Amino acid sequence: MAENIEGVFLRIREAAAKAGRDPRSVTLVAASKSVSPEKVKEAFGAGLSDFGENRIQEAQKKMGALSGLPLRWHFFGHLQTNKANAAMDMGFELIHSVDSVRLLNILETRAAKAGKNQRALVEVKLSAEPSKHGVQEEGLFEILYASRGASRIKIEGLMTVPPYFTGRQEARPYFARLRALREKAEAEGFYLPHLSMGMSHDFEAAIEEGATIVRIGTAIFGGREK
Ligand SMILES: *Cc1c(COP(=O)(O)O)cnc(C)c1O
């Protein structure tokens, strides 16, 4: 696994160099869904500190089992509103998947009650696939405008999961579109420094299009079952 991690860091450095970017402007989040706490610990030992989960229950267990380690946990699965309070209480470094004004409001209320702030991204759906989550462009702006009234939830950027392509470059137009949406939002006065995009098979293209966070599972931990 240490070799895999080394290899991913190398690929990040190469992609950043190609794009004329500082490799330190790209955060590697290890997608640890279906990976055991022992493996997460091993990855931490090999230099990783950011881990991402996509199911609240699994995340709760893993975070509990590893609470002794200084890890930063991310959530990037679909967040049902009935799990929003639990997610808020878990202390994620970043929630990547805000996809409705309703969810934003629930998180805001819970954060205010707890006296906490929470960093978050809006998940944007750029393909028509029914299996993908996120909001379309109109929904994105609705959430961004609503976020102006939220003092606890800090929307810091956008996230997307493009359709799966076998080629490494084919998802690139989706990454470019997420970046264009960010520019459009910034023209309206929103400050959105983060773009969470790029997975094991396409993260170089994402970095070349401006990703600041890449979410990588199989290239680190190997193939997932199921
Ligand atoms: C699992 C997952 C990833 C990582 O996918 P890999 O192809 O294993 O790198 C990235 N983003 C999300 C939202 C995921 O659920």
The ligand as an SDF file (V2000), in Angstrom:
LIG
                    3D

 15 15  0  0  0  0  0  0  0  0999 V2000
  -15.4530    5.7160   -3.8970 C   0  0  0  0  0  0  0  0  0  0  0  0
  -15.4700    7.1140   -4.2870 C   0  0  0  0  0  0  0  0  0  0  0  0
  -14.3310    7.7140   -4.8310 C   0  0  0  0  0  0  0  0  0  0  0  0
  -13.0420    6.9640   -5.1200 C   0  0  0  0  0  0  0  0  0  0  0  0
  -13.2090    6.1440   -6.2380 O   0  0  0  0  0  0  0  0  0  0  0  0
  -12.0000    5.2810   -6.8310 P   0  0  0  0  0  0  0  0  0  0  0  0
  -12.4130    5.0000   -8.2150 O   0  0  0  0  0  0  0  0  0  0  0  0
  -11.9240    4.0540   -5.9920 O   0  0  0  0  0  0  0  0  0  0  0  0
  -10.7800    6.0860   -6.7520 O   0  0  0  0  0  0  0  0  0  0  0  0
  -14.4160    9.0630   -5.1380 C   0  0  0  0  0  0  0  0  0  0  0  0
  -15.5410    9.7780   -4.9310 N   0  0  0  0  0  0  0  0  0  0  0  0
  -16.6510    9.2260   -4.4310 C   0  0  0  0  0  0  0  0  0  0  0  0
  -17.8550   10.0780   -4.2340 C   0  0  0  0  0  0  0  0  0  0  0  0
  -16.6510    7.8820   -4.0780 C   0  0  0  0  0  0  0  0  0  0  0  0
  -17.7690    7.3350   -3.5850 O   0  0  0  0  0  0  0  0  0  0  0  0
  1  2  1  0
  2  3  1  0
  2 14  2  0
  3  4  1  0
  3 10  2  0
  4  5  1  0
  5  6  1  0
  6  7  2  0
  6  8  1  0
  6  9  1  0
 10 11  1  0
 11 12  2  0
 12 13  1  0
 12 14  1  0
 14 15  1  0
M  END
$$$$
